[in-house]
Amino acid sequence: MHHTPLIATIVAGLVIAFVMGSIAHKLKVSPIAGYLLAGIMVGPFTPGFVADGNLAAELAEIGVILLMFGVGLHFSLRDLLSVRRIAVPGAIGQIASAVVMGMALAWALGWNPLAGFVFGLALSVASTVVLLRGLQGFGIVDTERGRIAVGWLIVEDLVMVLALVLLPALAEVMQSDGPMTWDAILVPLAQTAFKVTGFLVVMLLVARRIIPLVLHWVVHTGSRELFRLAVLAIALGVAFGAAVVFDVSFALGAFFAGMILGETPLSRQATEETLPLRDAFAVLFFVSVGMLFNPAVIVEQPLPLVATVLIIVVGKSAVAYGIVRALGRSHRIAITAAASLAQIGEFSFILVGLGVGLEILPAEGRDLILAGALLSILANPFIFTWLVPHRQEQTDPIEPPLDTKDRMGHIVLVGYGRVGKLIARDLLARQRPFILIEDQADIATAAKAGGLDVVRGNGVDPEALKAAGVDRAAKLLIAIPEGFEGGAVVQAARELNPGIAIVARAHSDAEVEHLEARGAGDVVLGEREIANRMLSLCAARAGRG
């Protein structure tokens, strides 16, 4: 039999991850915990089969690329600029505080200041995959809190790109016998700034025109297979090109590719086509992290390991919470940021690998980072579950629109996307009174500017439903595209008004079943309605013939 390490790594990683993830799900624990344990089982530090660690790491990088591409599809440039006032100072402040805490621990362990600096940097940056899995699990990627967390992460990635470029030059200066010069530091800094600027210019001026044109051409070919291939080629090609030509991270390149594609009408279709691959490779990321973990570090360095995990989980979270609150944001946003960023990941591994390779960070520093990463990733779903569900207890009160507190028998519309806008336009034309619930700030503001009665909030939140008068309404129309989130809206509305008539939309038979089980009276399945309409038109035309 031929030696096939790539196939063996993929098969072992996915099969054991499935088994352990299923057990974790059965125990009502996050599947991520199962994926990490699967990585430990196929890693070099446990008996039995050992997967190829280098191949697993590269496969995991594909998962990071596809994940960031998917985030970019839902994250417009306007969104990124809208959170700059909190994401930029927040990320920089958290990085600085983590570096100080890391240097303090390094000093206590007897390391030199440069080793402490690299160690602290590695502790400061959160994992893309873990953060997004946490946000997606609670359905808040597209909310203000989600945009702030993702923007924060993008700023961290930019800082890490700069650090990776400057670190070799800094190590050379620190290790040389000659005097330290500003040129040795400023020249790499200027080169990095030039490369990042060049990348942004190319993406915003060139790729912004070419990518939509290519995809529109592919759509007109009528080949779904070619469209799927085009989306993957854009995601992976832009990410790889950004890393090779401009020395920025794969994740950053993929994010901007997705953000540009997200401005076109094809973003939803692109999301659906990349979702299965994205999930599979994201699982391999967690398996690859588990493979790096050496359980011996728990016995050999227990106190330094505890200190490292406390810096990641408690120190960073406390700083993130304090910064967000100091910048005038609510407790809900602050606690979400704190929970999202209480872990480390991909960039941490790259930094410590470079630090050890340059001989400025001792090998025990790498072991502490890997163990701290695994333990913080393992703990993060529990932290998220523990902190984030209580966010509604501390939220600012949601006020109903003016002159609607006594409204009776009206319609409540949830969601102001493509379908919601069409429904709202028709209700206005018929002069039917309705109140809109929308959770995205910019969309809610635009709806208010258009003269609609708007409640700014999430339809899952009972307070938002109360503000919209669901308890006094005659009908509830759920126009959001996520059928399973719509089920939570249905359930919350039924508790407030058991007799309300509910109409929801769905994209699959599973979503239809879920919505009906939660109490939706009528569920509109887009594909089914299109088929029925086409058949009725065909019958009408045949009758006339």
Wavefront OBJ file of the C-alpha trace (Angstrom):
o trace
v 0.000 0.000 0.000
v 1.316 3.450 -0.870
v 2.298 5.782 1.964
v -0.340 8.514 1.961
v 0.217 10.897 4.916
v -2.163 13.537 3.510
v -5.095 11.120 3.204
v -4.272 9.503 6.546
v -4.156 12.882 8.288
v -7.476 14.044 6.822
v -9.242 10.740 7.479
v -7.911 10.308 11.024
v -8.531 13.946 11.902
v -12.114 14.050 10.624
v -13.176 10.583 11.799
v -11.837 10.919 15.348
v -13.066 14.535 15.514
v -16.537 13.287 14.545
v -16.490 10.620 17.267
v -15.202 12.947 19.986
v -17.408 15.826 18.831
v -20.465 13.560 18.988
v -19.558 12.473 22.522
v -19.081 16.131 23.539
v -22.452 17.034 22.039
v -24.096 14.134 23.881
v -22.593 15.427 27.138
v -23.914 18.931 26.284
v -20.353 20.238 25.939
v -19.140 22.339 22.992
v -17.992 20.097 20.095
v -14.797 22.181 19.998
v -13.703 20.359 23.164
v -14.119 17.052 21.317
v -12.128 18.295 18.312
v -9.245 19.363 20.570
v -9.220 16.008 22.353
v -9.214 14.297 18.953
v -6.068 16.270 18.096
v -4.390 15.142 21.306
v -5.295 11.524 20.484
v -3.656 11.663 17.014
v -0.767 13.846 18.180
v 2.846 12.796 18.808
v 2.580 12.892 22.617
v 0.020 10.085 22.975
v 0.334 6.404 21.970
v -1.181 5.003 18.804
v -1.540 6.573 15.364
v 0.332 9.864 14.866
v -0.921 12.207 12.129
v 1.424 14.462 10.160
v 1.551 17.705 12.170
v 2.864 19.844 9.310
v 0.118 18.687 6.953
v -2.514 19.207 9.642
v -1.296 22.774 10.201
v -1.487 23.579 6.482
v -4.967 22.083 6.191
v -6.001 24.149 9.197
v -4.702 27.281 7.452
v -7.161 26.605 4.618
v -9.916 26.546 7.220
v -8.798 29.930 8.554
v -8.763 31.345 5.006
v -12.277 30.115 4.216
v -13.583 31.256 7.579
v -12.222 34.785 7.197
v -13.506 34.871 3.620
v -16.972 34.035 4.951
v -16.729 36.793 7.561
v -15.698 39.263 4.890
v -18.819 38.365 2.887
v -20.931 39.777 5.739
v -18.594 42.594 6.782
v -18.593 45.640 4.523
v -15.934 48.340 4.443
v -18.502 50.664 5.997
v -18.862 48.220 8.895
v -15.097 48.158 9.394
v -14.864 51.947 9.418
v -17.895 52.243 11.695
v -16.125 50.388 14.537
v -12.670 51.954 14.082
v -13.130 54.296 17.062
v -13.417 51.339 19.420
v -11.581 48.535 17.554
v -8.320 50.439 16.976
v -7.715 51.815 20.501
v -9.212 48.666 22.024
v -6.964 46.236 20.148
v -3.832 48.336 20.669
v -4.613 48.822 24.367
v -5.212 45.115 24.896
v -2.029 44.154 23.028
v 0.017 46.586 25.128
v -1.435 45.280 28.391
v -0.886 41.636 27.409
v 2.727 42.397 26.477
v 3.297 43.993 29.890
v 1.732 41.011 31.684
v 3.717 38.567 29.538
v 6.990 40.413 30.192
v 6.280 40.377 33.932
v 5.813 36.595 33.875
v 8.929 36.182 31.712
v 10.932 38.286 34.172
v 9.739 36.045 37.016
v 10.908 33.011 35.006
v 14.340 34.597 34.427
v 13.994 35.317 30.698
v 15.448 38.390 28.978
v 13.200 41.369 28.037
v 13.087 40.497 24.315
v 11.888 36.964 25.108
v 9.258 38.472 27.397
v 8.179 40.859 24.633
v 7.643 38.002 22.138
v 5.902 35.933 24.811
v 3.562 38.819 25.644
v 2.775 39.439 21.960
v 1.846 35.788 21.529
v -0.524 36.073 24.498
v -2.206 39.189 23.110
v -3.797 37.997 19.850
v -7.026 35.975 19.749
v -7.814 33.046 17.483
v -9.901 33.880 14.417
v -11.610 30.494 14.344
v -12.523 30.409 18.031
v -13.805 33.989 18.087
v -16.002 33.470 15.043
v -17.305 30.122 16.267
v -18.354 31.813 19.500
v -20.085 34.681 17.710
v -21.774 32.355 15.203
v -22.959 30.069 17.969
v -24.971 32.947 19.436
v -25.981 34.389 16.058
v -24.345 37.772 16.715
v -21.719 38.023 13.960
v -23.792 40.626 12.108
v -24.721 42.647 15.199
v -22.876 45.687 16.523
v -21.157 43.517 19.129
v -20.043 41.058 16.465
v -18.719 43.786 14.178
v -16.741 45.319 17.023
v -15.187 41.951 17.937
v -14.308 41.179 14.311
v -12.939 44.697 13.737
v -10.881 44.328 16.912
v -9.478 41.067 15.549
v -8.597 42.644 12.190
v -6.604 45.371 13.960
v -4.820 42.696 16.015
v -3.954 40.829 12.812
v -2.489 43.985 11.262
v -0.351 44.565 14.350
v 0.839 40.943 14.262
v 1.765 41.253 10.570
v 3.905 44.233 11.523
v 5.431 42.315 14.444
v 6.340 39.325 12.273
v 8.211 41.600 9.852
v 10.002 43.606 12.549
v 10.938 40.700 14.825
v 13.863 39.345 12.738
v 15.349 42.827 12.413
v 14.839 43.494 16.112
v 16.432 40.153 17.015
v 19.428 40.915 14.790
v 19.911 44.310 16.416
v 19.550 42.957 19.957
v 21.891 40.045 19.345
v 24.580 42.050 17.521
v 27.574 43.548 19.285
v 27.264 46.891 17.467
v 25.163 49.890 18.548
v 21.411 49.896 17.987
v 20.395 52.249 15.168
v 17.021 53.715 14.280
v 17.513 52.675 10.648
v 17.492 49.018 11.646
v 14.012 49.498 13.130
v 12.460 52.206 10.946
v 13.357 50.681 7.568
v 11.452 47.385 8.165
v 8.598 49.406 9.637
v 8.387 51.602 6.543
v 8.601 48.552 4.277
v 5.733 46.850 6.096
v 3.577 49.982 5.982
v 4.281 50.287 2.262
v 3.320 46.643 1.598
v 0.098 46.802 3.612
v -0.857 50.082 1.933
v -0.109 48.567 -1.461
v -2.288 45.574 -0.658
v -5.201 47.786 0.400
v -4.867 49.936 -2.722
v -4.837 46.900 -5.011
v -7.853 45.373 -3.257
v -9.940 48.550 -3.161
v -9.097 49.912 -6.609
v -8.358 46.860 -8.748
v -9.861 43.750 -7.132
v -13.039 45.666 -6.275
v -13.712 45.930 -10.003
v -12.344 42.613 -11.242
v -13.820 40.156 -8.696
v -17.501 41.129 -9.258
v -16.994 41.075 -13.033
v -15.497 37.584 -12.944
v -18.290 36.204 -10.766
v -21.036 37.813 -12.836
v -19.538 36.223 -15.941
v -19.436 32.832 -14.214
v -23.067 33.169 -13.097
v -24.121 33.771 -16.697
v -22.486 30.483 -17.750
v -25.198 28.712 -15.745
v -22.708 26.286 -14.191
v -23.048 25.930 -10.414
v -19.874 23.860 -10.326
v -17.938 26.635 -12.065
v -19.381 29.232 -9.691
v -18.322 27.174 -6.651
v -14.846 26.796 -8.141
v -14.641 30.526 -8.861
v -15.530 31.421 -5.261
v -12.888 29.047 -3.862
v -10.321 30.288 -6.372
v -10.956 33.898 -5.339
v -10.794 33.119 -1.607
v -7.661 30.984 -1.738
v -5.986 32.862 -4.605
v -6.322 36.320 -3.057
v -5.194 35.004 0.351
v -2.127 33.307 -1.121
v -1.305 36.254 -3.377
v -1.580 38.670 -0.458
v 0.873 36.573 1.561
v 3.371 36.078 -1.269
v 3.314 39.548 -2.826
v 2.529 41.810 0.142
v 3.643 39.702 3.140
v 0.277 40.059 4.886
v -1.473 37.095 6.505
v -3.591 34.582 4.612
v -6.499 35.449 6.892
v -6.280 39.176 6.183
v -6.139 38.628 2.411
v -9.144 36.303 2.508
v -11.095 38.737 4.679
v -10.717 41.601 2.188
v -11.567 39.293 -0.743
v -14.787 38.312 1.028
v -15.553 41.909 1.954
v -15.325 42.991 -1.688
v -17.468 40.088 -2.862
v -19.933 40.847 -0.058
v -20.793 44.147 -1.743
v -22.299 42.268 -4.700
v -25.714 40.536 -4.895
v -23.914 37.193 -5.134
v -22.670 37.208 -1.529
v -25.358 34.868 -0.179
v -24.806 32.293 -2.905
v -21.035 32.477 -2.328
v -21.592 31.902 1.394
v -23.695 28.800 0.778
v -21.165 27.326 -1.642
v -18.187 27.673 0.726
v -19.953 26.661 3.962
v -19.375 22.864 3.865
v -15.651 23.153 3.094
v -15.269 25.950 5.630
v -16.735 23.846 8.433
v -14.656 20.776 7.559
v -11.362 22.657 7.510
v -12.274 24.595 10.660
v -12.545 21.225 12.419
v -9.053 20.354 11.179
v -7.802 23.591 12.728
v -8.877 22.470 16.184
v -7.423 19.013 15.574
v -4.073 20.582 14.604
v -4.057 22.663 17.813
v -4.692 19.553 19.878
v -1.780 17.785 18.175
v 0.625 20.461 19.428
v -0.285 19.978 23.067
v 2.238 18.103 25.233
v 0.476 17.000 28.428
v 3.856 16.811 30.181
v 3.917 20.610 30.525
v 1.113 20.365 33.097
v 3.403 18.349 35.399
v 6.704 20.049 34.566
v 5.557 23.717 34.709
v 2.250 23.878 36.620
v 2.604 27.369 38.153
v 3.874 29.137 34.977
v 1.081 27.407 33.045
v -1.576 28.609 35.501
v -0.156 32.157 35.264
v -0.188 31.982 31.445
v -3.818 30.827 31.321
v -4.848 33.514 33.831
v -3.266 36.217 31.659
v -5.136 34.925 28.597
v -8.518 34.263 30.170
v -8.709 36.781 33.025
v -6.142 39.510 32.324
v -6.972 40.090 28.658
v -10.715 39.846 29.289
v -10.608 42.366 32.127
v -8.629 44.810 29.996
v -10.982 44.379 27.009
v -14.018 44.911 29.214
v -12.493 48.012 30.812
v -11.495 49.551 27.474
v -14.928 49.031 25.913
v -16.673 50.510 28.952
v -14.200 53.422 29.073
v -15.057 54.175 25.434
v -18.703 54.575 26.419
v -20.171 51.282 25.180
v -22.705 49.174 27.059
v -22.058 46.286 29.433
v -23.471 43.881 26.830
v -20.917 44.938 24.192
v -18.079 44.941 26.733
v -18.837 41.471 28.103
v -19.162 40.050 24.579
v -15.753 41.484 23.623
v -14.222 40.141 26.831
v -15.605 36.628 26.267
v -14.697 36.599 22.567
v -11.060 37.569 23.094
v -10.292 35.351 26.116
v -8.180 32.899 24.090
v -5.192 32.755 21.733
v -4.560 30.902 18.489
v -3.039 30.954 15.018
v -0.811 34.037 15.187
v 0.400 32.975 18.628
v 1.802 29.750 17.160
v 3.481 31.630 14.302
v 5.043 34.162 16.680
v 6.456 31.621 19.115
v 7.739 29.488 16.232
v 9.585 32.504 14.846
v 10.812 33.473 18.310
v 12.241 30.014 18.989
v 13.738 29.872 15.483
v 15.497 33.215 16.026
v 16.725 31.939 19.427
v 15.137 34.807 21.332
v 12.456 32.730 23.066
v 13.250 29.576 25.067
v 11.557 26.300 24.154
v 9.597 26.315 27.422
v 7.956 29.542 26.240
v 6.598 27.686 23.218
v 5.269 24.891 25.439
v 3.517 27.395 27.693
v 1.931 29.178 24.718
v 0.698 25.939 23.144
v -0.693 24.655 26.444
v -2.239 28.053 27.203
v -3.796 28.155 23.726
v -5.335 24.730 24.048
v -6.675 25.302 27.557
v -8.069 28.746 26.685
v -9.688 27.428 23.482
v -11.134 24.547 25.498
v -12.485 26.960 28.119
v -13.768 29.625 25.709
v -17.115 27.986 24.793
v -17.887 27.621 28.504
v -16.871 31.236 29.170
v -19.083 32.359 26.302
v -22.016 30.293 27.550
v -21.547 31.521 31.103
v -21.201 35.237 30.320
v -23.047 36.008 27.110
v -26.551 34.610 27.879
v -26.822 37.077 30.793
v -26.305 40.020 28.477
v -30.026 40.832 28.414
v -30.098 41.474 32.162
v -27.782 44.436 31.775
v -28.964 45.951 28.496
v -30.207 49.471 28.135
v -34.024 49.548 27.938
v -35.458 49.222 24.437
v -37.994 51.953 23.864
v -40.972 51.594 21.499
v -41.267 54.047 18.591
v -43.064 57.308 19.313
v -46.876 57.249 19.308
v -47.061 53.426 19.098
v -47.436 52.486 22.800
v -51.218 52.149 22.510
v -51.295 50.592 19.048
v -53.488 47.468 18.789
v -53.962 44.809 16.096
v -50.954 45.942 14.080
v -48.304 43.893 12.258
v -44.776 43.318 13.588
v -42.096 42.778 10.931
v -38.748 41.251 11.945
v -35.874 41.967 9.559
v -35.313 44.661 6.946
v -33.203 42.809 4.395
v -34.148 42.132 0.799
v -37.403 40.348 1.698
v -38.216 42.641 4.622
v -37.909 45.735 2.447
v -40.352 44.311 -0.112
v -42.848 43.462 2.635
v -42.500 46.912 4.213
v -43.008 48.629 0.875
v -46.202 46.661 0.231
v -47.546 47.309 3.751
v -46.925 51.028 3.309
v -48.708 50.997 -0.045
v -51.721 49.316 1.589
v -51.523 51.685 4.561
v -51.306 48.773 6.996
v -49.814 49.857 10.348
v -46.675 47.915 11.289
v -43.593 48.158 13.503
v -40.211 46.946 12.285
v -37.622 45.162 14.475
v -34.051 45.421 13.134
v -30.810 44.736 15.017
v -28.239 46.298 12.670
v -27.704 49.935 13.574
v -27.102 51.294 10.068
v -30.104 49.470 8.577
v -32.361 50.530 11.459
v -31.238 54.142 11.022
v -31.948 54.029 7.287
v -35.419 52.565 7.942
v -36.189 55.334 10.441
v -35.012 57.915 7.930
v -37.513 56.390 5.483
v -40.347 57.095 7.889
v -40.836 53.629 9.380
v -41.602 52.878 13.029
v -38.493 50.976 14.091
v -37.418 49.108 17.226
v -33.634 48.769 17.342
v -33.029 45.278 18.732
v -32.927 41.549 18.071
v -36.202 39.730 17.441
v -35.082 36.954 19.801
v -34.984 39.456 22.677
v -38.374 39.575 24.499
v -37.741 43.229 25.331
v -37.548 44.099 21.623
v -40.754 42.149 20.972
v -42.494 43.947 23.827
v -41.314 47.321 22.520
v -42.835 46.436 19.141
v -46.117 45.527 20.864
v -46.169 41.832 19.948
v -48.477 41.199 22.907
v -51.055 43.533 21.256
v -50.282 42.725 17.592
v -52.430 40.716 15.211
v -49.655 39.285 13.042
v -45.913 38.654 13.148
v -43.936 38.445 9.897
v -40.413 37.012 10.267
v -38.359 38.056 7.235
v -34.862 37.193 8.481
v -33.086 34.576 6.303
v -31.911 32.345 9.181
v -34.747 29.881 9.768
v -33.346 28.460 12.993
v -32.931 31.924 14.504
v -36.465 32.621 13.299
v -37.613 29.654 15.383
v -36.298 31.375 18.508
v -38.262 34.514 17.524
v -41.429 32.438 17.083
v -40.995 30.816 20.485
v -40.389 34.155 22.233
v -43.405 35.740 20.501
v -45.710 32.834 21.391
v -44.876 33.295 25.071
v -45.946 36.949 24.868
v -48.980 36.441 22.630
v -50.130 32.819 22.221
v -52.830 33.739 19.708
v -50.755 35.847 17.311
v -50.708 34.766 13.645
v -47.103 34.094 12.582
v -45.692 33.864 9.063
v -41.980 33.026 8.659
v -39.588 32.319 5.801
v -37.289 29.319 5.377
v -34.626 28.016 3.005
v -34.894 24.258 3.645
v -37.320 21.569 4.741
v -35.389 21.285 8.021
v -36.001 24.988 8.724
v -39.699 24.578 7.871
v -39.984 21.702 10.329
v -38.108 23.671 12.994
v -40.298 26.775 12.588
v -43.555 24.822 12.605
v -42.455 22.908 15.713
v -41.827 26.232 17.478
v -45.321 27.502 16.652
v -45.159 29.267 13.288
v -48.584 29.080 11.687
v -47.378 29.508 8.110
v -43.886 29.022 6.718
v -42.905 30.209 3.250
v -40.219 28.086 1.579
v -38.774 30.189 -1.229
v -38.029 27.351 -3.648
v -41.464 25.806 -3.106
v -43.273 29.110 -3.753
v -41.265 29.690 -6.920
v -42.166 26.198 -8.165
v -45.859 26.714 -7.373
v -45.896 30.067 -9.137
v -44.176 28.659 -12.220
v -46.640 25.764 -12.355
v -49.645 28.095 -11.987
v -48.350 30.325 -14.801
v -47.782 27.255 -16.949
v -51.334 26.031 -16.288
v -52.795 29.471 -16.979
v -50.935 29.720 -20.258
v -52.070 26.206 -21.249
v -55.683 27.151 -20.447
v -55.476 30.213 -22.678
v -53.967 28.080 -25.432
l 1 2 3 4 5 6 7 8 9 10 11 12 13 14 15 16 17 18 19 20 21 22 23 24 25 26 27 28 29 30 31 32 33 34 35 36 37 38 39 40 41 42 43 44 45 46 47 48 49 50 51 52 53 54 55 56 57 58 59 60 61 62 63 64 65 66 67 68 69 70 71 72 73 74 75 76 77 78 79 80 81 82 83 84 85 86 87 88 89 90 91 92 93 94 95 96 97 98 99 100 101 102 103 104 105 106 107 108 109 110 111 112 113 114 115 116 117 118 119 120 121 122 123 124 125 126 127 128 129 130 131 132 133 134 135 136 137 138 139 140 141 142 143 144 145 146 147 148 149 150 151 152 153 154 155 156 157 158 159 160 161 162 163 164 165 166 167 168 169 170 171 172 173 174 175 176 177 178 179 180 181 182 183 184 185 186 187 188 189 190 191 192 193 194 195 196 197 198 199 200 201 202 203 204 205 206 207 208 209 210 211 212 213 214 215 216 217 218 219 220 221 222 223 224 225 226 227 228 229 230 231 232 233 234 235 236 237 238 239 240 241 242 243 244 245 246 247 248 249 250 251 252 253 254 255 256 257 258 259 260 261 262 263 264 265 266 267 268 269 270 271 272 273 274 275 276 277 278 279 280 281 282 283 284 285 286 287 288 289 290 291 292 293 294 295 296 297 298 299 300 301 302 303 304 305 306 307 308 309 310 311 312 313 314 315 316 317 318 319 320 321 322 323 324 325 326 327 328 329 330 331 332 333 334 335 336 337 338 339 340 341 342 343 344 345 346 347 348 349 350 351 352 353 354 355 356 357 358 359 360 361 362 363 364 365 366 367 368 369 370 371 372 373 374 375 376 377 378 379 380 381 382 383 384 385 386 387 388 389 390 391 392 393 394 395 396 397 398 399 400 401 402 403 404 405 406 407 408 409 410 411 412 413 414 415 416 417 418 419 420 421 422 423 424 425 426 427 428 429 430 431 432 433 434 435 436 437 438 439 440 441 442 443 444 445 446 447 448 449 450 451 452 453 454 455 456 457 458 459 460 461 462 463 464 465 466 467 468 469 470 471 472 473 474 475 476 477 478 479 480 481 482 483 484 485 486 487 488 489 490 491 492 493 494 495 496 497 498 499 500 501 502 503 504 505 506 507 508 509 510 511 512 513 514 515 516 517 518 519 520 521 522 523 524 525 526 527 528 529 530 531 532 533 534 535 536 537 538 539 540 541 542 543 544 545
